[in-house]
């Protein structure tokens, strides 16, 4: 695996290739990232991963400083996973001056759910993803379905800005008990790790109720949040949305109820977990 820290070194390494397939990460890699890398290897003529903890997508009280940085382990995992090129810019390489030009994503999609609880998050994500795309110039870019809203926002950015890249979504990788793999799972102690599976279980129960014909979403969602809260969680949202635009399905619109996704975000102690389930 070749490693580039600067944009010019990356461009030199990529010069011989026509169709890079790209996986953007913030490091602390797990099997979900490696599954995306595997798909990338089957798509492009060179696989590229990036590791960059993007300050722009963290709120001041969030975990930017403590976000796990596991460089040696990540390099070993990428190497094993067959990554051809790793782009690992320092902050001064990617943001040599204050990043005052930013991408403002459609608020209808980006200011709800995650964007509501983490204002500015998707501006930070889109800005760095666009910049990484400009550096790598990928033909394919792979994003995990675990960050459901993120991959939708990125897809819409690509479509509206006519970026010459195809977005591919990789399915969520889960631990044996069903917990979605996430870099933030590493923050959980043994007791919290055992409890964490209650989030996907709550999403499944909510999905089952809707599949069983329940349409009283406000009551169902409130009950799901109350059940998690009773176990010591602080839920931000557990909600059923249309896959197409992440808006709530309307009770009188039969078509709204065919293609749904249940999304949830909740804090367990200091750790905020998110997950989703298409139903
Ligand atoms: O999903 C992530 O790890 C990040 O949001 C991303 C896409 C690498 C942008 O910093």
Boltz pocket constraint, residues with backbone or C-beta under 6 A from the ligand:
constraints:
  - pocket:
      binder: B
      contacts: [[A, 24], [A, 25], [A, 26], [A, 52], [A, 54], [A, 57], [A, 124], [A, 125], [A, 128], [A, 129], [A, 147], [A, 150]]
      max_distance: 6.0
